C-alpha cells in the first residue's frame, strides 16, 4: 500500500544553501524555501551584474517575514 503524500510543515526551521540564488530556478527556490520557514543563504557568482535581482529577492523574502515569518532574513 502506498502512503498518501503530505504537504511539508509550514515552519521547517533550519537553513537552506541555494546556489545561483539571484535568478531563475535559484530565485524561485530561495523564495519558496523562505516561505516554508527556512533561513536562506543565497550564493551567486557575479554580484555586480545581479545586484538588482538580489536586492529585489531580499525585499521579497523580508516581506514574507513581515507577513508572519520569523527572522527569515537577518
N, C-alpha and C positions, 0 to 999 in steps of 0.2 A: 504494500500500500504506500502511496506517495503522501507525504505530508503537504499540507497546503502552505504556499508561500505567504509570509507575513511581511508587512512594511517594517522598515527599521524604526527603532525608537526615535522620538522627537529629539532627545538630547543624548548624543552618544558620548560626549566628553573626549578628552584627549586632543591630539594634534594630527594634522594631515600635512604631508610634504607634497606639494604639487609642482612638478617640473613643467615649464612652459606656461606658467600661470597668467601671462599677460595677454593671451589671445586664444581664439579657437576653443578646442576641447579643454585645455587647461583653465581657461577663463570660466567656462561653464561648470567644470568640475569644482573649481575653487568656490564659486558661489553656492553650488548645491551642497558641498561639504559644510560650508559655514551655516547654511540654512538648516542642516541636520544637527548642528550643535558642535561641530569640531572647530578648533582653532586652526587657522590655515597659515602655513608658512609657504609663500609662493616664491618660486625661483624663475628668473628669466635671464637670458644671456646678454641682451643689449639694452641696458636701462635707458640710454639716451633716445633710442628710436621707439621705445614702448612706454615711456614715462606717462604720457597722456592716458593710455589704456590702464596702466597700473593705478593711477590716481582715481580713475572712474570706477575701477573694480573695488578699490579700498573703500570709496564712498558708498558703493552699493552694499558691501559687507558691513560697514559701520551702520548703515540704515537698518540692516537686519537686527543688529544689536539693539538699536533704539526701539525696535518693534517687539522686544521681549526676550531677545537672546541675552547671554551673559558674557561680557568681555570677549566678544568674538574677535575683535581686532584690538590689540593692545599697544 
